[in-house]
Amino acid sequence: MTSVPYIPFAEGEAVLDWIGLTDALASGHTRPKAEIGDTFLYRDPDTLLSRAAWIDGMGMAVKTATVFPGNPGRGAPMINGGVNLYSDGDGTLQAIIDFHLVTKWKTAGDSLLAARRLARPDSRNILIVGAGTVGRALHDAYFAIFPDAHFQVWNRTRANALAMATERPMLTVAPDLEQAVRTADIITSATMSTEPLIRGDWLQPGQHVDLIGAYRPDMREVDDAALLKSRVFVDSFDTTVGHIGEVKIPLEAGTIPRDHLLADYYDLAAFTRSPDDITLFKNGGGAHLDLMTSRYILDRWIAS
């Protein structure tokens, strides 16, 4: 009997590359549209979250996360989990992949695919808003496409930005958010903010704005003016409209019409820009992206 491989974080990451992943995500969206479903189970204060996806011809994935807020006090990570990847042909288990590996590469790769289509290829100033785990992944991803760019990080708690910059010699700390936004070619934001941090009045022609952080209906990282000034794209209408405050709030208030959201990844040909456009992308995630990423990881693992 053939054993099912377990792909851990470090060994899996060693065989991956960001350009290859974004190509795989683009290819995945040429297949039939994914079926997705989420389940939540609770035992206060703990949570079990499972996200499932099935793409005809690619297979199935179930990504399970356990969130135990008391773990850090016991010296253990708050979030744990794994991804089970299944064959499309016979439903057999093909791999178990580290949760954090899939999450890192899915989240940053999702944004990077949009940047490859919507950001100016000559972008030289990249601002990362948020100095957490996702901010670090975004630095890795964007550096793969823009290796000659100057990277800055801004964080509400400056000490966290300084710590991130210390880890990465090519990264500097932005002292003022408004000035950093005004001078950036690309602004990529991954915060837990419920109130807009980035103002449309600060945005300049030619910029690309990449929003990752807001994932609940009450969360936003940019204000209405930023949306109104921008050509707006999302990764998936199904996982953003009606679910994420960044677009849900202004849509329900009538601030923007539904057709202000120009396209999602199932219409990649529409992801275009003119030189002076301000483009804005909302990264909403979704289990179908976990599936595409997991399939790419397994393919690279086998090839290596």
Phi and psi restraints in degrees (value plus and minus 20) as a CYANA .aco file:
   2 THR   PHI     -95.1   -55.1
   2 THR   PSI     109.8   149.8
   3 SER   PHI     -96.1   -56.1
   3 SER   PSI     130.4   170.4
   4 VAL   PHI    -107.1   -67.1
   4 VAL   PSI     106.4   146.4
   5 PRO   PHI     -90.2   -50.2
   5 PRO   PSI     122.6   162.6
   6 TYR   PHI    -125.5   -85.5
   6 TYR   PSI     106.9   146.9
   7 ILE   PHI    -127.1   -87.1
   7 ILE   PSI      85.2   125.2
   8 PRO   PHI    -100.1   -60.1
   8 PRO   PSI     151.6   191.6
   9 PHE   PHI     -81.8   -41.8
   9 PHE   PSI     -80.7   -40.7
  10 ALA   PHI     -83.6   -43.6
  10 ALA   PSI     -65.4   -25.4
  11 GLU   PHI     -87.8   -47.8
  11 GLU   PSI     -56.0   -16.0
  12 GLY   PHI     -88.7   -48.7
  12 GLY   PSI     -65.9   -25.9
  13 GLU   PHI     -81.4   -41.4
  13 GLU   PSI     -50.1   -10.1
  14 ALA   PHI     -83.9   -43.9
  14 ALA   PSI     -40.1    -0.1
  15 VAL   PHI    -126.6   -86.6
  15 VAL   PSI     -12.9    27.1
  16 LEU   PHI    -123.9   -83.9
  16 LEU   PSI     136.7   176.7
  17 ASP   PHI    -163.1  -123.1
  17 ASP   PSI     128.6   168.6
  18 TRP   PHI     -88.8   -48.8
  18 TRP   PSI     -57.6   -17.6
  19 ILE   PHI     -86.8   -46.8
  19 ILE   PSI     -62.4   -22.4
  20 GLY   PHI     -80.8   -40.8
  20 GLY   PSI     -60.0   -20.0
  21 LEU   PHI     -84.6   -44.6
  21 LEU   PSI     -66.1   -26.1
  22 THR   PHI     -84.9   -44.9
  22 THR   PSI     -54.0   -14.0
  23 ASP   PHI     -83.0   -43.0
  23 ASP   PSI     -59.5   -19.5
  24 ALA   PHI     -87.1   -47.1
  24 ALA   PSI     -58.4   -18.4
  25 LEU   PHI     -85.3   -45.3
  25 LEU   PSI     -61.4   -21.4
  26 ALA   PHI     -82.2   -42.2
  26 ALA   PSI     -64.6   -24.6
  27 SER   PHI     -83.1   -43.1
  27 SER   PSI     -58.7   -18.7
  28 GLY   PHI     -81.0   -41.0
  28 GLY   PSI     -49.8    -9.8
  29 HIS   PHI    -102.4   -62.4
  29 HIS   PSI     -20.7    19.3
  30 THR   PHI    -108.7   -68.7
  30 THR   PSI     -29.4    10.6
  31 ARG   PHI    -103.5   -63.5
  31 ARG   PSI     153.0   193.0
  32 PRO   PHI     -75.3   -35.3
  32 PRO   PSI     128.0   168.0
  33 LYS   PHI     -79.6   -39.6
  33 LYS   PSI     119.0   159.0
  34 ALA   PHI     -90.0   -50.0
  34 ALA   PSI     128.7   168.7
  35 GLU   PHI    -118.5   -78.5
  35 GLU   PSI     112.4   152.4
  36 ILE   PHI    -152.6  -112.6
  36 ILE   PSI     134.6   174.6
  37 GLY   PHI    -178.9  -138.9
  37 GLY   PSI     120.7   160.7
  38 ASP   PHI    -138.9   -98.9
  38 ASP   PSI     125.9   165.9
  39 THR   PHI    -152.5  -112.5
  39 THR   PSI     124.3   164.3
  40 PHE   PHI    -147.3  -107.3
  40 PHE   PSI     114.8   154.8
  41 LEU   PHI    -146.1  -106.1
  41 LEU   PSI     121.7   161.7
  42 TYR   PHI    -148.7  -108.7
  42 TYR   PSI     122.3   162.3
  43 ARG   PHI    -161.5  -121.5
  43 ARG   PSI      75.6   115.6
  44 ASP   PHI     -65.6   -25.6
  44 ASP   PSI     103.9   143.9
  45 PRO   PHI    -120.7   -80.7
  45 PRO   PSI      -2.2    37.8
  46 ASP   PHI    -114.8   -74.8
  46 ASP   PSI     135.8   175.8
  47 THR   PHI    -157.5  -117.5
  47 THR   PSI     120.9   160.9
  48 LEU   PHI    -136.9   -96.9
  48 LEU   PSI      98.2   138.2
  49 LEU   PHI    -138.4   -98.4
  49 LEU   PSI     108.2   148.2
  50 SER   PHI    -143.1  -103.1
  50 SER   PSI     111.8   151.8
  51 ARG   PHI    -141.1  -101.1
  51 ARG   PSI     104.7   144.7
  52 ALA   PHI    -140.4  -100.4
  52 ALA   PSI     127.6   167.6
  53 ALA   PHI    -166.4  -126.4
  53 ALA   PSI     129.5   169.5
  54 TRP   PHI    -158.0  -118.0
  54 TRP   PSI     101.5   141.5
  55 ILE   PHI    -138.2   -98.2
  55 ILE   PSI     100.2   140.2
  56 ASP   PHI     -78.5   -38.5
  56 ASP   PSI     104.1   144.1
  57 GLY   PHI      75.7   115.7
  57 GLY   PSI     -37.3     2.7
  58 MET   PHI    -130.4   -90.4
  58 MET   PSI     -52.0   -12.0
  59 GLY   PHI      96.6   136.6
  59 GLY   PSI    -179.7  -139.7
  60 MET   PHI    -150.1  -110.1
  60 MET   PSI     130.2   170.2
  61 ALA   PHI    -161.3  -121.3
  61 ALA   PSI     121.7   161.7
  62 VAL   PHI    -145.1  -105.1
  62 VAL   PSI      96.6   136.6
  63 LYS   PHI    -124.8   -84.8
  63 LYS   PSI      98.3   138.3
  64 THR   PHI    -133.9   -93.9
  64 THR   PSI     111.2   151.2
  65 ALA   PHI    -144.2  -104.2
  65 ALA   PSI     115.6   155.6
  66 THR   PHI    -127.6   -87.6
  66 THR   PSI     110.3   150.3
  67 VAL   PHI    -138.3   -98.3
  67 VAL   PSI      88.0   128.0
  68 PHE   PHI    -139.2   -99.2
  68 PHE   PSI      74.5   114.5
  69 PRO   PHI     -78.2   -38.2
  69 PRO   PSI     -43.8    -3.8
  70 GLY   PHI    -100.2   -60.2
  70 GLY   PSI     -29.4    10.6
  71 ASN   PHI     -81.2   -41.2
  71 ASN   PSI     -64.6   -24.6
  72 PRO   PHI     -75.5   -35.5
  72 PRO   PSI     -53.1   -13.1
  73 GLY   PHI     -88.5   -48.5
  73 GLY   PSI     -37.7     2.3
  74 ARG   PHI    -122.7   -82.7
  74 ARG   PSI     -12.2    27.8
  75 GLY   PHI      60.5   100.5
  75 GLY   PSI       0.4    40.4
  76 ALA   PHI    -141.3  -101.3
  76 ALA   PSI     133.3   173.3
  77 PRO   PHI     -82.5   -42.5
  77 PRO   PSI     123.6   163.6
  78 MET   PHI     -90.0   -50.0
  78 MET   PSI     -57.2   -17.2
  79 ILE   PHI    -132.5   -92.5
  79 ILE   PSI     109.4   149.4
  80 ASN   PHI    -155.8  -115.8
  80 ASN   PSI     153.8   193.8
  81 GLY   PHI     134.7   174.7
  81 GLY   PSI    -191.4  -151.4
  82 GLY   PHI    -180.5  -140.5
  82 GLY   PSI     149.1   189.1
  83 VAL   PHI    -143.4  -103.4
  83 VAL   PSI     105.4   145.4
  84 ASN   PHI    -120.0   -80.0
  84 ASN   PSI     107.0   147.0
  85 LEU   PHI    -132.4   -92.4
  85 LEU   PSI     109.2   149.2
  86 TYR   PHI    -138.5   -98.5
  86 TYR   PSI     130.2   170.2
  87 SER   PHI     -89.0   -49.0
  87 SER   PSI     119.8   159.8
  88 ASP   PHI     -93.7   -53.7
  88 ASP   PSI     -48.4    -8.4
  89 GLY   PHI     -95.8   -55.8
  89 GLY   PSI     -64.1   -24.1
  90 ASP   PHI    -153.9  -113.9
  90 ASP   PSI     -15.4    24.6
  91 GLY   PHI      56.3    96.3
  91 GLY   PSI     -12.1    27.9
  92 THR   PHI     -96.9   -56.9
  92 THR   PSI     132.2   172.2
  93 LEU   PHI     -91.2   -51.2
  93 LEU   PSI     106.0   146.0
  94 GLN   PHI    -125.3   -85.3
  94 GLN   PSI     -48.4    -8.4
  95 ALA   PHI    -185.3  -145.3
  95 ALA   PSI     133.2   173.2
  96 ILE   PHI    -137.6   -97.6
  96 ILE   PSI     104.8   144.8
  97 ILE   PHI    -141.3  -101.3
  97 ILE   PSI     120.9   160.9
  98 ASP   PHI     -74.1   -34.1
  98 ASP   PSI     111.7   151.7
  99 PHE   PHI     -77.4   -37.4
  99 PHE   PSI     -67.1   -27.1
 100 HIS   PHI     -89.0   -49.0
 100 HIS   PSI     -51.0   -11.0
 101 LEU   PHI     -84.7   -44.7
 101 LEU   PSI     -69.4   -29.4
 102 VAL   PHI     -83.2   -43.2
 102 VAL   PSI     -64.5   -24.5
 103 THR   PHI     -83.4   -43.4
 103 THR   PSI     -66.6   -26.6
 104 LYS   PHI     -78.8   -38.8
 104 LYS   PSI     -72.0   -32.0
 105 TRP   PHI     -93.4   -53.4
 105 TRP   PSI     -54.7   -14.7
 106 LYS   PHI     -84.3   -44.3
 106 LYS   PSI     -68.0   -28.0
 107 THR   PHI     -85.9   -45.9
 107 THR   PSI     -72.3   -32.3
 108 ALA   PHI     -91.6   -51.6
 108 ALA   PSI     -55.8   -15.8
 109 GLY   PHI     -85.8   -45.8
 109 GLY   PSI     -55.4   -15.4
 110 ASP   PHI     -76.6   -36.6
 110 ASP   PSI     -68.4   -28.4
 111 SER   PHI     -89.0   -49.0
 111 SER   PSI     -57.0   -17.0
 112 LEU   PHI     -86.7   -46.7
 112 LEU   PSI     -55.7   -15.7
 113 LEU   PHI     -79.3   -39.3
 113 LEU   PSI     -63.8   -23.8
 114 ALA   PHI     -84.8   -44.8
 114 ALA   PSI     -61.7   -21.7
 115 ALA   PHI     -83.3   -43.3
 115 ALA   PSI     -55.3   -15.3
 116 ARG   PHI     -84.1   -44.1
 116 ARG   PSI     -46.0    -6.0
 117 ARG   PHI    -115.9   -75.9
 117 ARG   PSI     -52.1   -12.1
 118 LEU   PHI    -131.9   -91.9
 118 LEU   PSI     -43.7    -3.7
 119 ALA   PHI    -104.3   -64.3
 119 ALA   PSI     131.1   171.1
 120 ARG   PHI     -85.2   -45.2
 120 ARG   PSI     112.7   152.7
 121 PRO   PHI     -80.3   -40.3
 121 PRO   PSI     -43.7    -3.7
 122 ASP   PHI    -113.1   -73.1
 122 ASP   PSI      -2.2    37.8
 123 SER   PHI     -78.9   -38.9
 123 SER   PSI     111.0   151.0
 124 ARG   PHI    -144.8  -104.8
 124 ARG   PSI     -33.1     6.9
 125 ASN   PHI    -143.8  -103.8
 125 ASN   PSI      95.2   135.2
 126 ILE   PHI    -140.9  -100.9
 126 ILE   PSI     105.4   145.4
 127 LEU   PHI    -127.8   -87.8
 127 LEU   PSI     107.5   147.5
 128 ILE   PHI    -124.3   -84.3
 128 ILE   PSI     101.0   141.0
 129 VAL   PHI    -122.8   -82.8
 129 VAL   PSI      91.4   131.4
 130 GLY   PHI      92.9   132.9
 130 GLY   PSI     102.5   142.5
 131 ALA   PHI    -130.6   -90.6
 131 ALA   PSI      14.5    54.5
 132 GLY   PHI    -113.1   -73.1
 132 GLY   PSI    -182.4  -142.4
 133 THR   PHI     -80.4   -40.4
 133 THR   PSI     -62.1   -22.1
 134 VAL   PHI     -88.1   -48.1
 134 VAL   PSI     -59.3   -19.3
 135 GLY   PHI     -77.6   -37.6
 135 GLY   PSI     -59.7   -19.7
 136 ARG   PHI     -86.4   -46.4
 136 ARG   PSI     -60.8   -20.8
 137 ALA   PHI     -84.2   -44.2
 137 ALA   PSI     -58.0   -18.0
 138 LEU   PHI     -84.6   -44.6
 138 LEU   PSI     -57.4   -17.4
 139 HIS   PHI     -81.4   -41.4
 139 HIS   PSI     -65.4   -25.4
 140 ASP   PHI     -78.6   -38.6
 140 ASP   PSI     -66.0   -26.0
 141 ALA   PHI     -88.0   -48.0
 141 ALA   PSI     -70.4   -30.4
 142 TYR   PHI     -86.7   -46.7
 142 TYR   PSI     -51.9   -11.9
 143 PHE   PHI     -83.4   -43.4
 143 PHE   PSI     -50.2   -10.2
 144 ALA   PHI     -86.1   -46.1
 144 ALA   PSI     -49.9    -9.9
 145 ILE   PHI    -116.9   -76.9
 145 ILE   PSI     -52.8   -12.8
 146 PHE   PHI    -143.8  -103.8
 146 PHE   PSI      47.3    87.3
 147 PRO   PHI     -87.2   -47.2
 147 PRO   PSI     -38.8     1.2
 148 ASP   PHI    -117.3   -77.3
 148 ASP   PSI     -15.9    24.1
 149 ALA   PHI     -96.8   -56.8
 149 ALA   PSI     136.1   176.1
 150 HIS   PHI    -114.1   -74.1
 150 HIS   PSI     102.9   142.9
 151 PHE   PHI    -123.8   -83.8
 151 PHE   PSI     116.3   156.3
 152 GLN   PHI    -144.7  -104.7
 152 GLN   PSI     134.0   174.0
 153 VAL   PHI    -147.7  -107.7
 153 VAL   PSI     117.7   157.7
 154 TRP   PHI    -143.4  -103.4
 154 TRP   PSI     117.2   157.2
 155 ASN   PHI    -161.4  -121.4
 155 ASN   PSI     124.9   164.9
 156 ARG   PHI     -77.5   -37.5
 156 ARG   PSI     -61.4   -21.4
 157 THR   PHI    -113.9   -73.9
 157 THR   PSI      86.0   126.0
 158 ARG   PHI     -79.3   -39.3
 158 ARG   PSI     -53.6   -13.6
 159 ALA   PHI     -79.0   -39.0
 159 ALA   PSI     -55.1   -15.1
 160 ASN   PHI     -89.5   -49.5
 160 ASN   PSI     -57.5   -17.5
 161 ALA   PHI     -85.6   -45.6
 161 ALA   PSI     -61.1   -21.1
 162 LEU   PHI     -82.9   -42.9
 162 LEU   PSI     -59.0   -19.0
 163 ALA   PHI     -83.9   -43.9
 163 ALA   PSI     -62.2   -22.2
 164 MET   PHI     -84.9   -44.9
 164 MET   PSI     -61.4   -21.4
 165 ALA   PHI     -86.6   -46.6
 165 ALA   PSI     -53.3   -13.3
 166 THR   PHI     -84.1   -44.1
 166 THR   PSI     -55.3   -15.3
 167 GLU   PHI     -91.5   -51.5
 167 GLU   PSI     -44.5    -4.5
 168 ARG   PHI    -150.2  -110.2
 168 ARG   PSI      78.7   118.7
 169 PRO   PHI     -79.8   -39.8
 169 PRO   PSI     -43.7    -3.7
 170 MET   PHI    -106.4   -66.4
 170 MET   PSI     -14.5    25.5
 171 LEU   PHI    -133.3   -93.3
 171 LEU   PSI     114.6   154.6
 172 THR   PHI    -139.7   -99.7
 172 THR   PSI     141.9   181.9
 173 VAL   PHI    -111.7   -71.7
 173 VAL   PSI     109.9   149.9
 174 ALA   PHI    -104.2   -64.2
 174 ALA   PSI     101.7   141.7
 175 PRO   PHI     -94.6   -54.6
 175 PRO   PSI     -45.4    -5.4
 176 ASP   PHI    -156.2  -116.2
 176 ASP   PSI     103.8   143.8
 177 LEU   PHI     -84.9   -44.9
 177 LEU   PSI     -67.6   -27.6
 178 GLU   PHI     -78.2   -38.2
 178 GLU   PSI     -68.0   -28.0
 179 GLN   PHI     -84.2   -44.2
 179 GLN   PSI     -58.6   -18.6
 180 ALA   PHI     -85.8   -45.8
 180 ALA   PSI     -60.2   -20.2
 181 VAL   PHI     -84.7   -44.7
 181 VAL   PSI     -64.8   -24.8
 182 ARG   PHI     -81.1   -41.1
 182 ARG   PSI     -50.7   -10.7
 183 THR   PHI    -121.9   -81.9
 183 THR   PSI     -20.4    19.6
 184 ALA   PHI    -105.8   -65.8
 184 ALA   PSI     129.1   169.1
 185 ASP   PHI    -106.4   -66.4
 185 ASP   PSI     -56.0   -16.0
 186 ILE   PHI    -149.6  -109.6
 186 ILE   PSI     111.1   151.1
 187 ILE   PHI    -136.9   -96.9
 187 ILE   PSI      97.1   137.1
 188 THR   PHI    -138.0   -98.0
 188 THR   PSI     104.7   144.7
 189 SER   PHI    -143.5  -103.5
 189 SER   PSI     108.6   148.6
 190 ALA   PHI    -158.3  -118.3
 190 ALA   PSI      61.0   101.0
 191 THR   PHI    -143.8  -103.8
 191 THR   PSI     152.2   192.2
 192 MET   PHI    -122.6   -82.6
 192 MET   PSI       6.4    46.4
 193 SER   PHI     -92.8   -52.8
 193 SER   PSI     119.9   159.9
 194 THR   PHI    -121.3   -81.3
 194 THR   PSI     -30.6     9.4
 195 GLU   PHI    -136.7   -96.7
 195 GLU   PSI     118.9   158.9
 196 PRO   PHI     -74.6   -34.6
 196 PRO   PSI     112.5   152.5
 197 LEU   PHI    -118.1   -78.1
 197 LEU   PSI     -54.2   -14.2
 198 ILE   PHI    -124.3   -84.3
 198 ILE   PSI     106.0   146.0
 199 ARG   PHI    -120.8   -80.8
 199 ARG   PSI     118.7   158.7
 200 GLY   PHI     -80.3   -40.3
 200 GLY   PSI     -50.9   -10.9
 201 ASP   PHI     -82.5   -42.5
 201 ASP   PSI     -40.9    -0.9
 202 TRP   PHI    -105.6   -65.6
 202 TRP   PSI     -37.4     2.6
 203 LEU   PHI     -96.8   -56.8
 203 LEU   PSI     126.5   166.5
 204 GLN   PHI    -140.8  -100.8
 204 GLN   PSI     132.7   172.7
 205 PRO   PHI     -75.2   -35.2
 205 PRO   PSI     119.1   159.1
 206 GLY   PHI      74.2   114.2
 206 GLY   PSI     -26.4    13.6
 207 GLN   PHI    -102.2   -62.2
 207 GLN   PSI     138.1   178.1
 208 HIS   PHI    -141.8  -101.8
 208 HIS   PSI     110.2   150.2
 209 VAL   PHI    -134.1   -94.1
 209 VAL   PSI     108.3   148.3
 210 ASP   PHI    -141.4  -101.4
 210 ASP   PSI      97.4   137.4
 211 LEU   PHI    -134.2   -94.2
 211 LEU   PSI     101.9   141.9
 212 ILE   PHI    -136.2   -96.2
 212 ILE   PSI     -55.7   -15.7
 213 GLY   PHI     -86.8   -46.8
 213 GLY   PSI     -65.9   -25.9
 214 ALA   PHI     -89.1   -49.1
 214 ALA   PSI      97.5   137.5
 215 TYR   PHI    -148.4  -108.4
 215 TYR   PSI     -25.9    14.1
 216 ARG   PHI    -128.3   -88.3
 216 ARG   PSI     144.1   184.1
 217 PRO   PHI     -83.5   -43.5
 217 PRO   PSI     -38.6     1.4
 218 ASP   PHI    -122.6   -82.6
 218 ASP   PSI      -9.9    30.1
 219 MET   PHI    -129.5   -89.5
 219 MET   PSI     120.6   160.6
 220 ARG   PHI    -167.1  -127.1
 220 ARG   PSI     128.4   168.4
 221 GLU   PHI    -135.6   -95.6
 221 GLU   PSI     -38.3     1.7
 222 VAL   PHI    -148.4  -108.4
 222 VAL   PSI     139.7   179.7
 223 ASP   PHI    -110.8   -70.8
 223 ASP   PSI     157.6   197.6
 224 ASP   PHI     -80.8   -40.8
 224 ASP   PSI     -58.2   -18.2
 225 ALA   PHI     -80.5   -40.5
 225 ALA   PSI     -55.8   -15.8
 226 ALA   PHI     -85.1   -45.1
 226 ALA   PSI     -61.6   -21.6
 227 LEU   PHI     -85.6   -45.6
 227 LEU   PSI     -62.8   -22.8
 228 LEU   PHI     -87.1   -47.1
 228 LEU   PSI     -49.6    -9.6
 229 LYS   PHI    -102.5   -62.5
 229 LYS   PSI     -30.1     9.9
 230 SER   PHI    -132.5   -92.5
 230 SER   PSI     135.3   175.3
 231 ARG   PHI    -105.0   -65.0
 231 ARG   PSI      96.5   136.5
 232 VAL   PHI    -125.0   -85.0
 232 VAL   PSI     112.4   152.4
 233 PHE   PHI    -149.8  -109.8
 233 PHE   PSI     136.2   176.2
 234 VAL   PHI    -153.3  -113.3
 234 VAL   PSI     142.8   182.8
 235 ASP   PHI     -96.7   -56.7
 235 ASP   PSI     -55.9   -15.9
 236 SER   PHI    -171.3  -131.3
 236 SER   PSI     104.3   144.3
 237 PHE   PHI     -79.8   -39.8
 237 PHE   PSI     -57.2   -17.2
 238 ASP   PHI     -85.8   -45.8
 238 ASP   PSI     -50.3   -10.3
 239 THR   PHI    -124.3   -84.3
 239 THR   PSI     -18.0    22.0
 240 THR   PHI    -137.9   -97.9
 240 THR   PSI     -74.5   -34.5
 241 VAL   PHI     -83.1   -43.1
 241 VAL   PSI     105.7   145.7
 242 GLY   PHI      63.7   103.7
 242 GLY   PSI     -24.3    15.7
 243 HIS   PHI    -143.2  -103.2
 243 HIS   PSI     -55.0   -15.0
 244 ILE   PHI    -136.0   -96.0
 244 ILE   PSI     108.4   148.4
 245 GLY   PHI     -76.7   -36.7
 245 GLY   PSI     -50.3   -10.3
 246 GLU   PHI     -73.1   -33.1
 246 GLU   PSI     -57.5   -17.5
 247 VAL   PHI    -133.6   -93.6
 247 VAL   PSI     -48.9    -8.9
 248 LYS   PHI     -82.4   -42.4
 248 LYS   PSI     -66.3   -26.3
 249 ILE   PHI     -83.7   -43.7
 249 ILE   PSI     -72.4   -32.4
 250 PRO   PHI     -88.6   -48.6
 250 PRO   PSI     -48.9    -8.9
 251 LEU   PHI     -86.5   -46.5
 251 LEU   PSI     -66.8   -26.8
 252 GLU   PHI     -89.7   -49.7
 252 GLU   PSI     -47.7    -7.7
 253 ALA   PHI    -101.7   -61.7
 253 ALA   PSI     -28.4    11.6
 254 GLY   PHI      58.3    98.3
 254 GLY   PSI      -7.2    32.8
 255 THR   PHI     -88.1   -48.1
 255 THR   PSI     -59.6   -19.6
 256 ILE   PHI    -146.5  -106.5
 256 ILE   PSI     125.2   165.2
 257 PRO   PHI    -100.1   -60.1
 257 PRO   PSI     144.0   184.0
 258 ARG   PHI     -79.6   -39.6
 258 ARG   PSI     -55.2   -15.2
 259 ASP   PHI     -97.4   -57.4
 259 ASP   PSI     -17.9    22.1
 260 HIS   PHI     -91.3   -51.3
 260 HIS   PSI     -41.8    -1.8
 261 LEU   PHI    -105.4   -65.4
 261 LEU   PSI      85.6   125.6
 262 LEU   PHI     -96.1   -56.1
 262 LEU   PSI     -56.6   -16.6
 263 ALA   PHI    -188.9  -148.9
 263 ALA   PSI     139.0   179.0
 264 ASP   PHI    -138.3   -98.3
 264 ASP   PSI    -194.3  -154.3
 265 TYR   PHI     -87.2   -47.2
 265 TYR   PSI     -33.7     6.3
 266 TYR   PHI     -98.7   -58.7
 266 TYR   PSI     -19.1    20.9
 267 ASP   PHI    -155.2  -115.2
 267 ASP   PSI      38.4    78.4
 268 LEU   PHI     -81.0   -41.0
 268 LEU   PSI     -48.5    -8.5
 269 ALA   PHI     -81.3   -41.3
 269 ALA   PSI     -42.2    -2.2
 270 ALA   PHI    -102.9   -62.9
 270 ALA   PSI     -26.9    13.1
 271 PHE   PHI    -100.2   -60.2
 271 PHE   PSI      62.8   102.8
 272 THR   PHI    -151.8  -111.8
 272 THR   PSI     144.7   184.7
 273 ARG   PHI    -166.9  -126.9
 273 ARG   PSI     135.9   175.9
 274 SER   PHI    -122.4   -82.4
 274 SER   PSI     139.7   179.7
 275 PRO   PHI     -73.9   -33.9
 275 PRO   PSI     -56.9   -16.9
 276 ASP   PHI    -116.0   -76.0
 276 ASP   PSI     -17.5    22.5
 277 ASP   PHI     -85.3   -45.3
 277 ASP   PSI     127.1   167.1
 278 ILE   PHI    -119.2   -79.2
 278 ILE   PSI      98.9   138.9
 279 THR   PHI    -125.9   -85.9
 279 THR   PSI     124.0   164.0
 280 LEU   PHI    -154.5  -114.5
 280 LEU   PSI     110.4   150.4
 281 PHE   PHI    -141.7  -101.7
 281 PHE   PSI     110.6   150.6
 282 LYS   PHI    -124.7   -84.7
 282 LYS   PSI      95.3   135.3
 283 ASN   PHI    -106.1   -66.1
 283 ASN   PSI      88.6   128.6
 284 GLY   PHI    -122.8   -82.8
 284 GLY   PSI     -33.7     6.3
 285 GLY   PHI      53.7    93.7
 285 GLY   PSI    -181.7  -141.7
 286 GLY   PHI     118.3   158.3
 286 GLY   PSI     130.7   170.7
 287 ALA   PHI     -84.5   -44.5
 287 ALA   PSI     -47.5    -7.5
 288 HIS   PHI     -84.4   -44.4
 288 HIS   PSI     -52.8   -12.8
 289 LEU   PHI     -93.2   -53.2
 289 LEU   PSI     -54.1   -14.1
 290 ASP   PHI     -82.0   -42.0
 290 ASP   PSI     -60.6   -20.6
 291 LEU   PHI     -84.1   -44.1
 291 LEU   PSI     -68.4   -28.4
 292 MET   PHI     -80.8   -40.8
 292 MET   PSI     -61.6   -21.6
 293 THR   PHI     -87.0   -47.0
 293 THR   PSI     -62.4   -22.4
 294 SER   PHI     -83.5   -43.5
 294 SER   PSI     -59.9   -19.9
 295 ARG   PHI     -84.2   -44.2
 295 ARG   PSI     -60.7   -20.7
 296 TYR   PHI     -83.0   -43.0
 296 TYR   PSI     -63.3   -23.3
 297 ILE   PHI     -81.3   -41.3
 297 ILE   PSI     -66.2   -26.2
 298 LEU   PHI     -83.7   -43.7
 298 LEU   PSI     -62.3   -22.3
 299 ASP   PHI     -79.8   -39.8
 299 ASP   PSI     -63.6   -23.6
 300 ARG   PHI     -87.9   -47.9
 300 ARG   PSI     -56.8   -16.8
 301 TRP   PHI     -82.5   -42.5
 301 TRP   PSI     -65.3   -25.3
 302 ILE   PHI     -85.8   -45.8
 302 ILE   PSI     -62.5   -22.5
 303 ALA   PHI     -84.5   -44.5
 303 ALA   PSI     -49.7    -9.7
